[in-house]
Amino acid sequence: MARQPYYNAAENVSESCAADPYLRPAFRPSDRARRLAWNVCHALLYRTSPRPLHAWRSGLLRLFGAKLGPNCHFYPKSKVWAPWNLVCADQVTAADGAEIYNPAPMRLGSHFILSQDGFLCGATHDYDDPAFPLLAYAMEFGAYGWVCARASVAPGVSMGEGAVLGLGSVATHTLEPWTVYAGSPAVRIKNRRRPPA
């Protein structure tokens, strides 16, 4: 079944913005203003904060609408594109260089880890449409999942509980629970042992 976009720029941005569709913004002015405010906060207060101040960075994310459980560890060089679209359970980690590109809602389960330079990509463009509009997808990542360093998850792809995406891999389809994937595109390589209940 084809993935359904949560947001389609063609349905939300007027053609009157620019005759050339490639020059049209993907979001309304209010959305762009909110992004600008967050970018300033990120540059001045988030990125410059000392590494141990996880509560401070969590507080900044919450200030911009993120819903975070306790003990989340977002490191200073991590990036969240839209905090208002981020929902995290407890003890979620985003390491330095990790990027959460979430123009649509993204949910991360308890103890989920996004390692160094890992990339959760929540949007793409409709290359079959001459206007090339942005398409954003809601995504879910199960508890105890792990996206290893330099691994990427494609738009609209979700991960089941306990799934692992190996070093430098690219997930292009849903990852089953308690399974380890690797490669580009990622393929299932083995099951992951579940922790004792």
Contacts in CASP RR format, 6 or more apart in sequence:
PFRMAT RR
TARGET T0000
AUTHOR 0000-0000-0000
METHOD contacts of the structure
MODEL  1
MARQPYYNAAENVSESCAADPYLRPAFRPSDRARRLAWNVCHALLYRTSP
RPLHAWRSGLLRLFGAKLGPNCHFYPKSKVWAPWNLVCADQVTAADGAEI
YNPAPMRLGSHFILSQDGFLCGATHDYDDPAFPLLAYAMEFGAYGWVCAR
ASVAPGVSMGEGAVLGLGSVATHTLEPWTVYAGSPAVRIKNRRRPPA
3 137 0 8 1.000
3 155 0 8 1.000
3 156 0 8 1.000
4 137 0 8 1.000
5 104 0 8 1.000
5 135 0 8 1.000
5 136 0 8 1.000
5 137 0 8 1.000
6 104 0 8 1.000
6 105 0 8 1.000
6 136 0 8 1.000
6 137 0 8 1.000
6 138 0 8 1.000
7 103 0 8 1.000
7 104 0 8 1.000
7 123 0 8 1.000
7 134 0 8 1.000
7 135 0 8 1.000
7 136 0 8 1.000
8 126 0 8 1.000
8 133 0 8 1.000
8 134 0 8 1.000
8 135 0 8 1.000
8 136 0 8 1.000
9 24 0 8 1.000
9 26 0 8 1.000
9 27 0 8 1.000
9 133 0 8 1.000
9 134 0 8 1.000
9 135 0 8 1.000
10 126 0 8 1.000
10 129 0 8 1.000
10 131 0 8 1.000
10 133 0 8 1.000
12 27 0 8 1.000
12 28 0 8 1.000
13 24 0 8 1.000
13 25 0 8 1.000
13 26 0 8 1.000
13 27 0 8 1.000
13 28 0 8 1.000
13 133 0 8 1.000
15 21 0 8 1.000
15 24 0 8 1.000
15 131 0 8 1.000
17 23 0 8 1.000
17 24 0 8 1.000
17 25 0 8 1.000
18 24 0 8 1.000
21 130 0 8 1.000
21 131 0 8 1.000
21 132 0 8 1.000
21 133 0 8 1.000
22 132 0 8 1.000
24 131 0 8 1.000
25 32 0 8 1.000
26 103 0 8 1.000
26 133 0 8 1.000
26 134 0 8 1.000
27 35 0 8 1.000
27 103 0 8 1.000
34 64 0 8 1.000
34 84 0 8 1.000
35 81 0 8 1.000
35 82 0 8 1.000
37 64 0 8 1.000
38 64 0 8 1.000
38 82 0 8 1.000
38 83 0 8 1.000
41 60 0 8 1.000
41 63 0 8 1.000
41 64 0 8 1.000
42 60 0 8 1.000
42 79 0 8 1.000
45 60 0 8 1.000
46 57 0 8 1.000
46 60 0 8 1.000
46 76 0 8 1.000
47 76 0 8 1.000
47 77 0 8 1.000
48 76 0 8 1.000
49 56 0 8 1.000
49 57 0 8 1.000
49 76 0 8 1.000
50 76 0 8 1.000
51 75 0 8 1.000
51 76 0 8 1.000
54 71 0 8 1.000
54 72 0 8 1.000
54 73 0 8 1.000
54 74 0 8 1.000
54 75 0 8 1.000
57 74 0 8 1.000
57 75 0 8 1.000
57 76 0 8 1.000
58 66 0 8 1.000
58 68 0 8 1.000
58 72 0 8 1.000
58 74 0 8 1.000
59 68 0 8 1.000
60 83 0 8 1.000
61 68 0 8 1.000
61 74 0 8 1.000
61 80 0 8 1.000
61 83 0 8 1.000
61 86 0 8 1.000
62 68 0 8 1.000
62 83 0 8 1.000
64 83 0 8 1.000
64 84 0 8 1.000
65 83 0 8 1.000
65 84 0 8 1.000
65 86 0 8 1.000
66 80 0 8 1.000
66 83 0 8 1.000
66 84 0 8 1.000
66 86 0 8 1.000
66 87 0 8 1.000
66 88 0 8 1.000
67 86 0 8 1.000
67 87 0 8 1.000
67 88 0 8 1.000
68 86 0 8 1.000
68 88 0 8 1.000
68 92 0 8 1.000
69 88 0 8 1.000
69 89 0 8 1.000
69 90 0 8 1.000
69 92 0 8 1.000
70 90 0 8 1.000
70 91 0 8 1.000
71 90 0 8 1.000
71 91 0 8 1.000
72 88 0 8 1.000
72 90 0 8 1.000
72 91 0 8 1.000
72 92 0 8 1.000
72 93 0 8 1.000
73 91 0 8 1.000
73 92 0 8 1.000
73 93 0 8 1.000
73 94 0 8 1.000
74 80 0 8 1.000
74 93 0 8 1.000
74 94 0 8 1.000
75 93 0 8 1.000
75 94 0 8 1.000
75 95 0 8 1.000
75 96 0 8 1.000
75 97 0 8 1.000
75 98 0 8 1.000
76 96 0 8 1.000
77 96 0 8 1.000
77 97 0 8 1.000
78 94 0 8 1.000
78 95 0 8 1.000
78 96 0 8 1.000
78 97 0 8 1.000
78 98 0 8 1.000
78 99 0 8 1.000
78 100 0 8 1.000
78 114 0 8 1.000
79 97 0 8 1.000
79 98 0 8 1.000
79 99 0 8 1.000
79 100 0 8 1.000
80 86 0 8 1.000
80 94 0 8 1.000
80 100 0 8 1.000
80 102 0 8 1.000
81 99 0 8 1.000
81 100 0 8 1.000
81 101 0 8 1.000
81 102 0 8 1.000
81 103 0 8 1.000
82 102 0 8 1.000
82 103 0 8 1.000
85 102 0 8 1.000
85 103 0 8 1.000
85 104 0 8 1.000
85 105 0 8 1.000
85 106 0 8 1.000
86 100 0 8 1.000
86 102 0 8 1.000
86 105 0 8 1.000
86 106 0 8 1.000
86 108 0 8 1.000
87 105 0 8 1.000
87 106 0 8 1.000
87 107 0 8 1.000
87 108 0 8 1.000
88 107 0 8 1.000
88 108 0 8 1.000
88 109 0 8 1.000
88 112 0 8 1.000
89 108 0 8 1.000
89 109 0 8 1.000
89 110 0 8 1.000
89 111 0 8 1.000
89 112 0 8 1.000
89 143 0 8 1.000
90 110 0 8 1.000
90 111 0 8 1.000
91 110 0 8 1.000
91 111 0 8 1.000
92 108 0 8 1.000
92 109 0 8 1.000
92 110 0 8 1.000
92 111 0 8 1.000
92 112 0 8 1.000
92 113 0 8 1.000
93 112 0 8 1.000
93 113 0 8 1.000
93 114 0 8 1.000
94 100 0 8 1.000
94 114 0 8 1.000
95 113 0 8 1.000
95 114 0 8 1.000
95 115 0 8 1.000
95 116 0 8 1.000
95 118 0 8 1.000
95 149 0 8 1.000
96 116 0 8 1.000
97 116 0 8 1.000
97 117 0 8 1.000
97 118 0 8 1.000
98 114 0 8 1.000
98 115 0 8 1.000
98 116 0 8 1.000
98 117 0 8 1.000
98 118 0 8 1.000
98 119 0 8 1.000
99 117 0 8 1.000
99 118 0 8 1.000
99 119 0 8 1.000
99 120 0 8 1.000
100 106 0 8 1.000
100 114 0 8 1.000
100 120 0 8 1.000
101 119 0 8 1.000
101 120 0 8 1.000
101 121 0 8 1.000
101 122 0 8 1.000
101 123 0 8 1.000
102 120 0 8 1.000
102 122 0 8 1.000
102 139 0 8 1.000
103 122 0 8 1.000
103 123 0 8 1.000
103 134 0 8 1.000
103 136 0 8 1.000
104 122 0 8 1.000
104 123 0 8 1.000
104 136 0 8 1.000
104 137 0 8 1.000
104 138 0 8 1.000
104 139 0 8 1.000
105 138 0 8 1.000
105 139 0 8 1.000
106 120 0 8 1.000
106 122 0 8 1.000
106 138 0 8 1.000
106 139 0 8 1.000
106 140 0 8 1.000
106 141 0 8 1.000
107 139 0 8 1.000
107 140 0 8 1.000
107 141 0 8 1.000
108 114 0 8 1.000
108 141 0 8 1.000
108 142 0 8 1.000
109 141 0 8 1.000
109 142 0 8 1.000
109 143 0 8 1.000
109 145 0 8 1.000
110 143 0 8 1.000
110 144 0 8 1.000
111 143 0 8 1.000
111 144 0 8 1.000
111 145 0 8 1.000
112 141 0 8 1.000
112 142 0 8 1.000
112 143 0 8 1.000
112 144 0 8 1.000
112 145 0 8 1.000
112 146 0 8 1.000
113 145 0 8 1.000
113 146 0 8 1.000
113 147 0 8 1.000
114 120 0 8 1.000
114 147 0 8 1.000
115 146 0 8 1.000
115 147 0 8 1.000
115 148 0 8 1.000
115 149 0 8 1.000
115 151 0 8 1.000
116 149 0 8 1.000
116 150 0 8 1.000
117 149 0 8 1.000
117 150 0 8 1.000
118 147 0 8 1.000
118 148 0 8 1.000
118 149 0 8 1.000
118 150 0 8 1.000
118 151 0 8 1.000
118 152 0 8 1.000
119 151 0 8 1.000
119 152 0 8 1.000
119 153 0 8 1.000
120 139 0 8 1.000
120 141 0 8 1.000
120 147 0 8 1.000
120 152 0 8 1.000
120 153 0 8 1.000
121 152 0 8 1.000
121 153 0 8 1.000
121 154 0 8 1.000
121 155 0 8 1.000
122 136 0 8 1.000
122 137 0 8 1.000
122 139 0 8 1.000
122 155 0 8 1.000
122 156 0 8 1.000
123 134 0 8 1.000
123 135 0 8 1.000
123 136 0 8 1.000
123 137 0 8 1.000
123 155 0 8 1.000
124 134 0 8 1.000
124 135 0 8 1.000
124 154 0 8 1.000
124 155 0 8 1.000
125 132 0 8 1.000
125 133 0 8 1.000
125 134 0 8 1.000
125 135 0 8 1.000
126 132 0 8 1.000
126 133 0 8 1.000
126 135 0 8 1.000
135 155 0 8 1.000
136 155 0 8 1.000
137 155 0 8 1.000
137 156 0 8 1.000
138 156 0 8 1.000
139 153 0 8 1.000
139 155 0 8 1.000
139 156 0 8 1.000
139 157 0 8 1.000
139 158 0 8 1.000
140 158 0 8 1.000
140 159 0 8 1.000
140 160 0 8 1.000
141 147 0 8 1.000
141 153 0 8 1.000
141 158 0 8 1.000
141 159 0 8 1.000
141 160 0 8 1.000
142 158 0 8 1.000
142 159 0 8 1.000
142 160 0 8 1.000
142 161 0 8 1.000
142 162 0 8 1.000
142 163 0 8 1.000
142 177 0 8 1.000
143 161 0 8 1.000
143 162 0 8 1.000
144 161 0 8 1.000
144 162 0 8 1.000
144 195 0 8 1.000
145 159 0 8 1.000
145 160 0 8 1.000
145 161 0 8 1.000
145 162 0 8 1.000
145 163 0 8 1.000
145 164 0 8 1.000
146 162 0 8 1.000
146 163 0 8 1.000
146 164 0 8 1.000
146 165 0 8 1.000
147 153 0 8 1.000
147 159 0 8 1.000
147 165 0 8 1.000
147 166 0 8 1.000
148 164 0 8 1.000
148 165 0 8 1.000
148 166 0 8 1.000
148 167 0 8 1.000
148 168 0 8 1.000
148 169 0 8 1.000
149 167 0 8 1.000
149 168 0 8 1.000
150 167 0 8 1.000
150 168 0 8 1.000
151 165 0 8 1.000
151 166 0 8 1.000
151 167 0 8 1.000
151 168 0 8 1.000
151 169 0 8 1.000
151 170 0 8 1.000
151 171 0 8 1.000
151 186 0 8 1.000
152 168 0 8 1.000
152 169 0 8 1.000
152 170 0 8 1.000
152 171 0 8 1.000
153 159 0 8 1.000
153 165 0 8 1.000
153 170 0 8 1.000
153 171 0 8 1.000
154 170 0 8 1.000
154 171 0 8 1.000
154 172 0 8 1.000
157 171 0 8 1.000
157 172 0 8 1.000
157 173 0 8 1.000
157 174 0 8 1.000
157 175 0 8 1.000
158 174 0 8 1.000
158 175 0 8 1.000
159 165 0 8 1.000
159 171 0 8 1.000
159 174 0 8 1.000
159 175 0 8 1.000
160 174 0 8 1.000
160 175 0 8 1.000
160 176 0 8 1.000
160 177 0 8 1.000
161 177 0 8 1.000
161 178 0 8 1.000
162 177 0 8 1.000
162 178 0 8 1.000
162 179 0 8 1.000
162 192 0 8 1.000
162 194 0 8 1.000
163 175 0 8 1.000
163 176 0 8 1.000
163 177 0 8 1.000
163 178 0 8 1.000
163 179 0 8 1.000
163 180 0 8 1.000
163 181 0 8 1.000
163 192 0 8 1.000
164 179 0 8 1.000
164 180 0 8 1.000
164 181 0 8 1.000
164 192 0 8 1.000
165 171 0 8 1.000
165 175 0 8 1.000
165 181 0 8 1.000
165 182 0 8 1.000
165 186 0 8 1.000
166 180 0 8 1.000
166 181 0 8 1.000
166 182 0 8 1.000
166 183 0 8 1.000
166 186 0 8 1.000
167 182 0 8 1.000
168 183 0 8 1.000
168 184 0 8 1.000
169 181 0 8 1.000
169 182 0 8 1.000
169 183 0 8 1.000
169 184 0 8 1.000
169 186 0 8 1.000
170 183 0 8 1.000
170 184 0 8 1.000
170 185 0 8 1.000
170 186 0 8 1.000
171 181 0 8 1.000
171 185 0 8 1.000
171 186 0 8 1.000
172 185 0 8 1.000
172 186 0 8 1.000
173 185 0 8 1.000
175 181 0 8 1.000
175 186 0 8 1.000
176 188 0 8 1.000
178 191 0 8 1.000
178 192 0 8 1.000
178 193 0 8 1.000
178 194 0 8 1.000
179 188 0 8 1.000
179 190 0 8 1.000
179 191 0 8 1.000
179 192 0 8 1.000
180 188 0 8 1.000
180 189 0 8 1.000
180 190 0 8 1.000
180 191 0 8 1.000
180 192 0 8 1.000
181 187 0 8 1.000
181 188 0 8 1.000
181 189 0 8 1.000
182 189 0 8 1.000
END
